[in-house]
């Protein structure tokens, strides 16, 4: 109920002011949308543009609406540029840059050796995965984010130890003493033995 009262007060106050940069059509459309049931973030966008159009300063808008300076600056700029009608085209929240194609390619890369892709090293690092994917797909993300994505998929850049553990009871390991060189026996000792026998 109080939100509705706030809307009515806002609309009445807005009608008393002369428009600074919104067209009559934009002004009417924004006011109409303001009267609908909007998500709070969309409502703030419209209110920022309308308040700026009334001549309210950026700091006053932030104080009145409880929004950040960046948000107010952005939507004031949109209104001044004549793009107020695009208030709902930009999604709410931080844009998601990593898509399914990126995730599939990351999984494929980490499952193969970097040598398969022309690199000299044998194990991927998050930094090299990030660089490779940036050059291939044009999406740049941090090493830390690469590691988060890998963890999310149950993968890692750390090489797995593929060698089986050797136990003392393993009958397939036949090492005899004759296979080992004696530490005291060096090539120098052999040369002395050859001289004596000659």
C-alpha positions as CSV (number, residue, x, y, z in Angstrom):
1,X,0.0,0.0,0.0
2,X,2.8,2.4,0.9
3,X,4.6,1.6,-2.4
4,X,1.4,2.5,-4.3
5,X,1.2,5.8,-2.3
6,X,4.9,6.5,-3.1
7,X,4.2,5.9,-6.9
8,X,1.2,8.3,-6.8
9,X,3.3,11.0,-5.0
10,X,6.2,10.5,-7.5
11,X,3.9,10.7,-10.5
12,X,2.1,13.9,-9.2
13,X,5.5,15.5,-8.4
14,X,6.8,14.6,-11.8
15,X,3.9,16.2,-13.6
16,X,4.8,19.6,-11.9
17,X,8.2,19.7,-13.6
18,X,9.3,20.6,-17.1
19,X,11.1,17.8,-19.0
20,X,14.8,18.3,-19.5
21,X,15.5,15.7,-22.1
22,X,12.7,13.1,-22.4
23,X,10.3,13.3,-25.2
24,X,6.5,13.4,-24.3
25,X,6.2,9.9,-25.6
26,X,9.1,8.6,-23.5
27,X,7.9,10.4,-20.5
28,X,4.3,9.0,-20.8
29,X,5.6,5.4,-21.5
30,X,8.0,5.5,-18.4
31,X,5.2,6.8,-16.2
32,X,2.9,4.1,-17.5
33,X,5.4,1.3,-16.8
34,X,6.1,2.7,-13.4
35,X,2.4,2.0,-12.5
36,X,2.8,-1.7,-13.3
37,X,4.1,-4.4,-11.1
38,X,7.9,-4.2,-11.9
39,X,10.9,-5.8,-10.3
40,X,12.6,-3.4,-8.0
41,X,15.7,-3.0,-10.2
42,X,13.6,-2.1,-13.3
43,X,11.6,0.4,-11.2
44,X,14.8,2.1,-10.1
45,X,15.9,2.5,-13.7
46,X,12.7,4.3,-14.6
47,X,12.8,6.4,-11.4
48,X,16.4,7.4,-12.1
49,X,15.6,8.6,-15.6
50,X,12.5,10.4,-14.5
51,X,14.2,12.1,-11.6
52,X,17.1,13.2,-13.8
53,X,14.6,14.5,-16.3
54,X,13.1,16.7,-13.5
55,X,16.6,18.1,-12.8
56,X,17.5,16.1,-9.7
57,X,21.2,15.7,-9.3
58,X,23.0,12.3,-9.4
59,X,23.9,12.4,-5.7
60,X,20.3,13.3,-4.8
61,X,19.0,10.4,-6.9
62,X,21.4,8.0,-5.2
63,X,20.3,9.2,-1.8
64,X,16.6,9.2,-2.6
65,X,16.6,5.7,-4.3
66,X,19.5,4.0,-2.5
67,X,21.3,3.2,-5.7
68,X,25.0,3.3,-6.6
69,X,26.6,6.3,-8.3
70,X,27.4,4.0,-11.3
71,X,23.8,2.9,-11.7
72,X,22.5,6.4,-11.6
73,X,25.2,7.7,-14.0
74,X,24.5,4.9,-16.5
75,X,20.7,5.4,-16.6
76,X,21.0,9.2,-16.6
77,X,23.2,8.8,-19.6
78,X,20.7,6.5,-21.3
79,X,17.9,9.0,-20.8
80,X,20.1,11.9,-22.0
81,X,21.0,9.9,-25.1
82,X,17.3,9.5,-26.0
83,X,17.3,5.8,-25.3
84,X,14.9,5.8,-22.3
85,X,12.6,3.4,-24.1
86,X,15.3,0.7,-23.8
87,X,15.0,0.6,-19.9
88,X,14.1,-3.1,-20.0
89,X,16.5,-4.4,-22.7
90,X,19.5,-4.7,-20.5
91,X,19.2,-7.7,-18.2
92,X,19.4,-7.3,-14.4
93,X,22.7,-8.3,-12.8
94,X,26.2,-9.0,-13.9
95,X,26.4,-10.3,-17.5
96,X,27.3,-14.0,-17.9
97,X,30.1,-14.2,-20.4
98,X,30.9,-18.0,-20.1
99,X,28.5,-20.0,-22.3
100,X,28.0,-23.7,-22.9
101,X,30.4,-23.6,-25.9
102,X,33.1,-22.2,-23.6
103,X,32.5,-24.8,-20.9
104,X,32.6,-27.7,-23.5
105,X,35.8,-26.4,-25.0
106,X,37.4,-26.0,-21.5
107,X,36.5,-29.5,-20.7
108,X,37.9,-30.8,-24.0
109,X,41.2,-28.9,-23.5
110,X,41.8,-30.0,-20.0
111,X,41.1,-33.6,-20.9
112,X,43.9,-33.5,-23.6
113,X,47.6,-32.7,-23.5
114,X,48.6,-29.1,-24.4
115,X,51.0,-30.7,-26.9
116,X,48.0,-31.7,-29.0
117,X,47.5,-28.0,-29.5
118,X,51.0,-27.1,-30.4
119,X,52.4,-26.1,-26.9
120,X,55.7,-27.4,-25.6
121,X,54.5,-28.1,-22.1
122,X,52.8,-31.3,-21.0
123,X,50.3,-30.1,-18.4
124,X,47.8,-27.2,-18.6
125,X,47.7,-24.4,-16.2
126,X,44.7,-22.1,-15.6
127,X,46.7,-19.2,-17.1
128,X,47.4,-21.1,-20.3
129,X,43.8,-22.4,-20.5
130,X,42.6,-18.8,-20.1
131,X,45.0,-17.5,-22.8
132,X,44.1,-20.3,-25.3
133,X,40.4,-19.9,-24.9
134,X,40.7,-16.1,-25.2
135,X,42.5,-16.5,-28.5
136,X,40.1,-19.2,-29.7
137,X,36.7,-17.9,-28.5
138,X,37.4,-14.3,-27.7
139,X,36.2,-14.6,-24.1
140,X,38.8,-13.5,-21.5
141,X,38.4,-14.6,-17.9
142,X,40.8,-14.8,-15.0
143,X,42.9,-17.8,-13.9
144,X,40.9,-18.0,-10.7
145,X,37.6,-18.2,-12.6
146,X,39.0,-21.0,-14.8
147,X,39.9,-22.9,-11.6
148,X,36.4,-22.3,-10.3
149,X,34.8,-23.6,-13.5
150,X,37.1,-26.7,-13.5
151,X,36.2,-27.4,-9.9
152,X,32.5,-27.0,-10.7
153,X,32.9,-29.7,-13.4
154,X,35.0,-31.9,-11.2
155,X,38.2,-31.3,-13.2
156,X,41.6,-30.0,-12.4
157,X,44.8,-28.8,-14.2
158,X,46.9,-31.0,-11.8
159,X,48.1,-34.1,-13.6
160,X,46.7,-37.4,-12.4
161,X,49.2,-40.0,-11.4
162,X,48.4,-42.8,-13.8
163,X,51.1,-45.2,-12.5
164,X,49.6,-47.9,-10.3
165,X,50.8,-48.1,-6.7
166,X,53.5,-50.8,-6.3
167,X,53.1,-52.9,-3.2
168,X,55.6,-55.4,-1.7
169,X,53.2,-58.3,-2.4
170,X,53.0,-57.5,-6.2
171,X,54.2,-60.7,-7.9
172,X,54.8,-58.9,-11.2
173,X,57.7,-56.9,-9.9
174,X,60.8,-59.1,-10.3
175,X,63.9,-57.1,-9.5
176,X,67.0,-59.0,-8.8
177,X,70.2,-57.8,-7.3
178,X,72.1,-58.6,-10.5
179,X,70.1,-55.9,-12.2
180,X,71.6,-53.2,-10.0
181,X,75.1,-51.8,-10.3
182,X,77.3,-51.9,-7.3
183,X,78.3,-48.5,-6.0
184,X,81.9,-49.5,-5.5
185,X,82.2,-50.8,-9.0
186,X,83.1,-48.0,-11.3
187,X,84.6,-47.9,-14.7
188,X,87.9,-46.7,-13.2
189,X,88.1,-50.0,-11.2
190,X,87.6,-52.0,-14.4
191,X,90.5,-50.3,-16.1
192,X,92.9,-51.3,-13.3
193,X,91.7,-54.9,-13.5
194,X,92.4,-54.9,-17.2
195,X,96.0,-53.7,-16.7
196,X,96.8,-56.3,-14.1
197,X,95.5,-59.2,-16.1
198,X,97.5,-58.2,-19.2
